[in-house]
Amino acid sequence: MRNVANVMNRAKAYGIPDPRKLTLQQCADGAAYCKGHLHQLRLKSRGLRRVHLRDRLIVAEELGDAESMKAVKQIMQREDNSRMWFFINRVTDDPKSGGVVKVERMVNGQLETNTEQDDMVRCIQEETEFRFHLAHSAKITNTTLAEKLGYLSDAHGADALITGQMDVPDDVDDVTALIVDEISQLGMNLMAGNGKEITVAPEDFKLYWKQAREKTNSSMSLVHFGHYKAATTSDRVSAFLAKKITMIARSGCPPKRWGSGLQLMLEKIAGIALINKL
């Protein structure tokens, strides 16, 4: 619990006069009742939603608000279409395999099955490390350019590359040479200040996030798409977040949480859980 005072204030706001006197069992009973009530409401959610939209439409008609009437009708039409296509896709799409509950791999010619979480995580980690290291087999790693831009090189090589002062070594293949030339051209343009200045306007922020799907899985920081969609309803919050993105893009200094990644392994073929096939 991060802030007890906020919990107390929230409880009082919802009609609990002295929440500190509640026992743990009473809190657990209350939580269980709330979950059960939410489940019952979820069963009726579609009907309640339609009643709410109908009431909003009636209010807009009584006020003669043509813009609100149009907006409510569009919402009703969009939700009906979404539900219709959900069932169409559910019937016509290929069956989904769901979450992976086991990982298989070949060990000395024998099929080994791992169902425990720790064993599955270890197998997946070993496989992903192997895949990441495949980049070391690229042709550029066997050239003198790798010595100038590799893990143990300093910043001089990178500076020479983006300023156009680096000569492409003869042992670099033609395709890689073209990429290096393009990087140099892009770097020189940026250093010269050419091109448009990076600016994310509040209108751009709203346009993007209003079209985003709220149920899309996002980061592990607990900041999800729903937060940003809600932010589009506020001009002040939208302006703040747009300015934040602009500053990050211009400075090249992202938040620390952006450095957290999630490894996700899915079955390419339903029922095949071999680690090299995920």
N, C-alpha and C positions, 0 to 999 in steps of 0.2 A: 504494500500500500504506500503510494508515494506521498500523499498529503491527506492526513486524517481530517483536517479542518474542512477540506472540500467535501469529503464523504459525509461529515456531519451536516454541513449546510445543504447538501443535496438531499439527504434523508429528511431534513425538516421541511424542505420545499415540497416534498412528496407526501407530507402529512404524517411523518413520524416525529412526534414532539420531543422525545428524549431518547435518541438511538443508543446512547452509551449504556442504558439500563438493559438493553436486549442481550440475552445469552447467545452463545454460539449456536445452540440448537434452534433457537427462535429465528436467527438469521438464516440458518440452513433451511428451515421449514419455509420461510418467506421466499427464499431463492427458488426452492422446488415448486412452490405455488406459482411464482412468476413464470417459470419455464413452462409449466403446464398450461397456464393462461395464454402465453405466447403461441404455444402449439395449437390451441383451439382457435386463436385469431388467425393463424397462418392457414388453417383449413378454410376459413371464411374470407381470406384476404382478397380474392378476386371479386367476390360479390361486394365487399365493403369498398373496394377501390372503385367499382363501377357506380355505386351509390354516391360516393364522394364526388366523382367527376360529373355525375348527373346534377347533383346539388350545385356545384360550381357553375355549370352551364345555365341552370335556372336563374341563379343570382345574376349572372352576366346579362341574361336576356331581360330581366326585370330592370336592370340599370341601363340597358341600352348600350352596353359596352361591346361594340362589334369586334374590337381587337381581341378582347378576352374570350369572346365566344369562338372566334376562329382558332385561337390557341388551344382551348379545351377540346374542340372537335378534332384538331390535329393530333392531340395526345391520345384521344380515344381511338382514332383510326390507326395510329402507329402501334398502340398496344394490342389491338385486335389483329393487325397484320403480323406482329411479332409472335403472338400465340399461335396463329394459324401456321406460320412457317416453321415454328418449333415442332409441331406434330408432323408436318410434311417431311422435314429433315429427319426426324426420329424414325419414321417408317422407311424412308428411301436410302438413308446413309448406311454405310457399312457398319457392322457392330463394333462398338468400342470395347477394348480389353480391360479398361479400368487401371487401377494402380498395380504396380509390380509388387508381389508379395514373396517372391523368391528370385534368386540369382543363380544361374547355372554356369559352370565353366568346365572345360576339359582338363583333367590332371592325369598325366601319364596314360592317356588313352581312355580314361574312365570319366564318366560324367559325374561331377560333384555338384550337389544342390545345397545352397545356403538359404535358410529361412529365418535365422536370427538377425536382428537389426545390426549388431556389431559386425557380424561376418559379411553381411550384404554391403555395408558401408565400406569395409576394407576392400572387398573385391571391386567395387565401383571406383574407389579412389585409385587403386592400382591400374585399372583400365584407363581412367581419364589421364593419369600421369603418362602412361604409355602413348596415348593419342596426342597429348600436348608435345611430347618429345619428338613426334614424327616431323615437326617443323625443322628439326636439326638436319634432316635429310635433304632439305632444299639445296639447290645448286649454289646459291649465294653463300652458304655456310662454308664452302670449300674454296672460296676466293679470298684474295687479299682485302676485299672490301669488308669482309666479316671482321677482320682484325681492327679496322678503323671504327666500325659501328657495333661491335659485339658487346658482350656483357662486361668485359674487362677494359674497354676503351674509355677514353676521357671525352670531354665535351668538345674538344677541338675538331674532331672528325665530323660531329653533327653540325657544328657551326659552319664548317667549310661546305657541307652539303647544302644547307638551306641558303647560303649566301652565293652559291654558284661557283665557288672556288675549288671544288673537288673535281679532279679528273677521274673519269670512270676507268678503272683498271682494265687491262686487255683480257684478263681471264674471266671477266663477267660476261654472261651470255646476253644476246641481243634483247630479249624480253626484259630482263632485269635492268639493263642499261636504259631502256626507255622509261621504266618506272623511276629510276634514279634521276633522270633528266627532268621528268615531270615534277618530282619532289623539289628539285632545285628551282624550277620555274615558279612553282607555287610559293616557295619560301622567299624568293626575291620579290615577288609581287606583294606579299604580306609585309616584308621589311620596308618596301618603298611606300607602303600605305595605299596601294592600289586596291580597287574593289570597294564594295559597300561596307559601311560600318555595321557591325553586328548589333542589332537592336530588336528586342522582343517587345512589341507594344501590348498594352492591356487588351486591345481588341483581338490581336493575334492569339493571346493566351486564352481568351474566352472562346474564340472560334474553334481552337483545337480541342479543348477539354469538354466543351458541350457535345462534341461528336464522339467522344471516347466512350467505350463500354464500361460501365461502372463495375461490372463483375470480373473485369480482367485482373488476373493475379499480377501483383506488382512486387514491391520490395519487401524485405524482412524487417524494415524499420517501423512497421505498423502504419506508415503513411501510404494510403492506397488511393486508387483513382477516385473514390467517392469524395475524399477531402477536396481534391482539385475541382471536381464537378460542382461541389457546393460553393467553392471559392468564386466561381464564375457569377454567382448571384450578387456578389458584393464588388462594387467598383474599387473600393479602397484595397481590399485583399487582392483582387486581380492585379491592380497596379503594383502592389508590393511584390507579389510573386513574379510578375513579368520583369520588374527591375532586378530581382534576385537572379533570375536566369540570365539576363543580359550581363550582369557583373561577372557571373561564373564563366560565361562564354568568352568574354573579353579578357579576363585575367588568366583563364586556364587553371583555376584553382577550385576544383569541385569539393563539395562536402565530403567528410570522411565516410559517411554511410554509403556514398556511391561506390566505394571500393569493395563493398561486400557483394559476393556473388553466390549463386545457388546452382549446384550441379543437379541436373534433372535427367534421368534415364527413362526412356519410354520404349515400349515394345514396338519395333518396326512391323513385326508380324505377330498377330494375336496368338498367344499361347507359347511363343518362343522366347524363353528367358535367358538364353545364352548371353553371357556378358559381352561378347564381341558382336552380338546382333542387336544390342540395345542402342 
